Amino acid sequence: MRAWILALAALALSGCDNNEVGDVSLGLFTTKDIKVEVLQDPIVTGVTCHISNIEADLDFADPSDMGISCRQTGEITPEMIAAIDTGKSGEVVFKKSKSVLFKSLKIRRILDQKTQTLLYIAYSTKETKGSYKHSLSTVPLWGTQAYKAGSTKN
């Protein structure tokens, strides 16, 4: 009985995501859908990412596969870049639970200072069939106010 209550709560909450911009059914006889969400970087607000991932409404864990595509959709300023974590592991800009047992989808922003490119990596925090699923998208700073001409420093 408790499992059904958790499943119904998860189903009810899955429809509450105000970042969802697309919902693609995987067929009539499945409870799995591809959800597409939009995320604006909270610090580098000139970057918008679209994340696709599978949600299984009646399962306790969603599949780990995901895709990400990020683009420049506004200004990127030197002040924005100065405010981000520029370490090699970057920082988490988005996190979403994918199961009741500690699996989540995270998106991390990393700055490649040498090529002046922002990297956005989406990944699962739990190994699935011998692999940690992940996807990568890049946003070059070329042509923005934040681009530092001739920069090759690490």
C-alpha positions in Angstrom: 0.0 0.0 0.0 2.8 2.4 0.9 4.4 1.8 -2.5 1.2 2.8 -4.3 1.0 6.0 -2.2 4.6 6.9 -3.1 4.0 6.2 -6.8 0.8 8.3 -6.8 2.7 11.2 -5.1 5.5 11.0 -7.7 3.0 11.0 -10.5 1.2 14.0 -9.1 4.4 15.9 -8.5 5.8 15.1 -12.0 3.1 17.4 -13.6 4.2 20.3 -11.4 7.4 21.2 -13.2 7.0 24.7 -14.6 10.2 24.4 -16.7 8.7 21.7 -19.0 8.4 22.8 -22.6 7.8 19.5 -24.2 6.3 16.1 -23.5 6.7 13.3 -26.0 4.9 10.0 -25.4 6.8 6.8 -26.1 3.7 4.9 -27.1 0.3 3.9 -26.1 1.3 0.9 -24.0 4.0 2.6 -21.9 4.1 4.9 -18.9 7.3 6.5 -20.1 7.6 9.9 -21.7 10.4 12.1 -22.9 10.2 15.3 -21.0 11.9 18.5 -22.4 12.8 21.2 -19.9 14.3 24.6 -20.3 16.8 26.0 -17.8 18.3 29.4 -17.8 21.8 29.5 -16.1 21.2 31.3 -12.8 24.5 33.3 -13.1 25.3 33.4 -16.8 21.8 34.4 -17.7 22.6 34.8 -21.3 22.7 30.9 -21.6 19.7 28.7 -22.0 19.8 24.9 -21.9 17.2 22.4 -23.0 17.4 19.1 -21.3 15.6 15.9 -22.5 15.1 12.9 -20.2 12.8 10.0 -19.8 10.3 9.9 -17.0 8.6 6.7 -16.0 5.5 7.7 -14.2 4.8 4.4 -12.4 8.4 3.4 -11.6 10.4 4.2 -8.5 13.3 5.3 -10.7 13.5 7.0 -14.1 16.0 5.8 -16.7 19.3 7.6 -16.5 19.6 8.7 -20.2 19.5 12.4 -20.9 20.5 14.9 -23.6 21.4 18.6 -23.2 21.8 21.4 -25.7 22.8 24.9 -24.5 23.0 28.1 -26.5 23.7 31.8 -26.0 20.3 33.5 -25.9 21.3 36.8 -24.4 24.3 38.9 -23.2 27.2 37.2 -21.5 29.2 39.8 -19.5 32.6 39.7 -17.9 30.9 40.2 -14.5 28.9 37.0 -15.0 32.0 35.0 -15.8 33.8 36.6 -12.7 30.9 35.3 -10.5 31.1 31.6 -11.5 33.3 28.9 -10.0 36.2 28.6 -12.4 37.7 25.4 -10.9 38.1 22.3 -13.0 35.0 20.7 -11.5 32.9 23.8 -12.0 29.6 24.0 -10.2 26.1 22.4 -10.2 23.5 24.7 -11.8 20.6 22.3 -11.8 19.6 19.2 -9.9 16.5 16.9 -10.3 15.6 13.8 -8.4 15.3 10.7 -10.7 14.4 8.1 -8.0 13.4 7.5 -4.4 16.8 5.9 -3.9 19.3 8.8 -4.3 19.7 8.9 -8.1 19.6 12.4 -9.6 20.2 14.3 -12.8 22.7 17.1 -12.4 23.9 19.8 -14.7 27.3 21.2 -14.0 28.9 24.4 -15.6 32.6 24.3 -16.3 34.7 27.1 -17.8 37.4 26.1 -20.3 39.5 29.2 -19.9 41.9 28.3 -22.6 39.3 28.2 -25.4 36.9 30.6 -23.6 34.0 28.2 -23.7 31.4 27.3 -21.2 30.7 23.5 -20.9 27.4 22.2 -19.6 27.5 18.5 -18.6 24.3 16.7 -17.7 24.9 13.4 -15.8 23.3 10.8 -13.7 24.6 10.3 -10.1 24.0 6.5 -10.2 25.7 3.9 -12.3 23.4 2.1 -14.7 24.4 -1.1 -16.4 28.1 -0.4 -15.8 28.0 3.3 -17.0 27.3 6.7 -15.6 25.1 8.3 -18.3 26.1 11.8 -19.4 25.7 14.4 -22.1 27.7 17.5 -23.0 27.0 20.9 -24.6 29.2 23.9 -25.1 28.7 27.6 -25.4 31.6 29.6 -26.8 32.2 33.1 -25.4 33.4 34.3 -28.8 31.5 37.3 -29.9 30.3 38.2 -26.3 31.4 40.9 -24.0 33.0 38.2 -21.8 35.4 37.0 -24.5 39.0 37.8 -23.8 40.8 38.1 -27.1 44.1 36.2 -27.2 43.5 34.4 -23.9 45.4 31.1 -23.7 45.9 30.9 -19.9 44.6 28.1 -17.8 
